[in-house]
Amino acid sequence: MAGILRGVDLKIEVHDQHLAQDAPDPEWLAFAGKNNWIVITRDERIRYRVAEEQAIRRAKVRAFVLAAQGNLRAETLAENFLKALSKIRRLVEKENPPFVAKISRAGDVTVLAFSSGKRITLPTGFLLRQVHRRERARICL
């Protein structure tokens, strides 16, 4: 997925180039926030776990969850993401962090949790997290 997104000139950071593969969620979320990266994940439960929610709030993370029930191919996930890219960009410009939003298979984007806070600078890239089992990466916009 990272390769496909790089192909359309998005800045993509691969998780394992920055952190241990088994880095705890709060650690990599704080790292993404510190670098002002947008998180892309398939983990729909991330907003419900206390430690992760606190890390998202503290680091003012913008997180997007890809709706991907089952084992979708990286190409399909990238296609769904690219369908939503203009909506993602509008949301990032309009909505104050922290927030968690969902990207549907149709390319719709819906804010799911905790939007509030002071406007900060626009993100520098995407951090792609566990988007595909064979590709452990985290993205930045």
C-alpha positions in Angstrom: 0.0 0.0 0.0 2.8 2.4 0.9 4.3 2.0 -2.6 1.0 2.8 -4.3 0.5 5.9 -2.2 4.0 7.1 -2.9 3.2 6.7 -6.5 0.7 9.5 -6.3 3.2 11.8 -4.5 2.0 11.3 -0.9 4.7 11.3 1.8 4.7 7.9 3.3 6.7 6.8 6.4 7.1 3.1 7.1 6.7 2.2 10.8 9.5 -0.3 11.0 12.0 2.3 9.7 11.3 4.4 12.8 10.2 2.1 15.6 10.4 -1.6 16.7 7.8 -3.7 14.9 6.1 -4.6 18.2 6.1 -1.0 19.5 3.1 -0.5 21.8 0.3 1.6 20.4 0.7 4.6 22.8 4.4 4.8 21.8 3.9 4.9 18.0 0.9 7.2 18.4 3.0 9.7 20.4 5.7 9.4 17.8 3.2 10.2 15.0 1.8 13.1 16.9 5.3 14.5 17.6 6.1 14.3 13.9 2.7 15.8 13.0 1.8 12.8 10.9 -1.7 11.5 10.1 -2.2 7.9 11.2 -3.8 5.4 8.9 -4.9 2.1 10.5 -7.3 -0.8 10.1 -7.7 -1.1 13.9 -11.3 0.1 14.4 -11.1 -0.5 18.2 -8.2 2.0 18.7 -10.5 4.7 19.9 -12.0 2.5 22.6 -8.8 1.5 24.4 -7.9 3.8 27.3 -4.1 4.0 26.7 -4.6 4.6 23.0 -7.3 7.2 23.5 -5.1 9.1 25.9 -2.1 8.9 23.5 -4.2 10.2 20.7 -5.5 13.1 22.8 -2.1 14.0 24.3 -0.3 13.9 21.0 -3.2 15.6 19.1 -3.2 12.8 16.5 -5.4 12.8 13.4 -6.2 9.1 12.9 -8.1 7.5 10.0 -9.4 4.0 10.2 -9.8 2.1 6.9 -13.0 0.0 6.8 -11.6 -3.3 5.8 -13.4 -6.3 7.1 -11.6 -9.4 6.0 -8.2 -9.7 4.4 -8.3 -7.0 1.7 -5.4 -6.7 -0.6 -3.1 -3.7 -0.3 -4.2 -2.5 -3.7 -7.9 -2.4 -2.6 -7.0 -0.6 0.6 -5.0 2.0 -1.4 -7.8 2.4 -3.8 -10.3 3.0 -1.0 -7.9 5.5 0.6 -7.4 7.4 -2.7 -11.2 7.6 -3.3 -11.4 9.4 0.1 -8.2 11.6 -0.3 -10.0 14.9 -1.1 -12.4 14.4 1.8 -9.4 13.5 4.1 -7.7 16.7 3.1 -10.8 18.8 3.7 -11.3 17.2 7.1 -7.7 17.8 8.1 -7.9 21.4 7.2 -11.3 21.9 8.9 -11.2 19.8 12.0 -9.0 20.4 15.0 -7.1 17.4 16.3 -7.3 15.1 18.0 -9.8 12.9 16.1 -10.4 9.5 14.8 -12.3 9.2 11.5 -13.4 6.3 9.4 -12.8 5.8 5.7 -15.5 3.6 4.1 -14.9 1.3 1.1 -16.9 3.9 -0.9 -14.5 6.7 0.0 -16.7 8.4 2.6 -15.1 9.9 5.7 -16.8 10.2 9.0 -15.5 11.6 12.3 -16.0 8.9 15.0 -14.4 10.4 18.1 -13.0 13.3 20.1 -12.6 16.3 17.9 -11.6 19.4 19.8 -8.5 21.4 20.5 -6.5 24.3 19.3 -5.6 24.5 15.6 -2.1 23.4 15.0 0.0 23.3 11.8 -1.0 21.1 8.9 0.5 17.6 8.9 3.7 16.8 7.2 2.7 13.3 6.1 0.9 10.0 6.8 2.0 7.2 9.1 0.5 3.9 7.9 -0.1 1.3 10.7 -0.9 -2.4 10.0 -2.8 -1.7 6.9 -1.9 -5.1 5.4 -0.6 -8.1 7.2 2.4 -8.3 4.9 3.1 -4.6 4.9 3.7 -3.1 8.4 3.8 0.6 7.7 2.4 3.8 9.0 1.5 6.7 6.6 1.9 10.5 6.7 0.1 13.3 4.5 
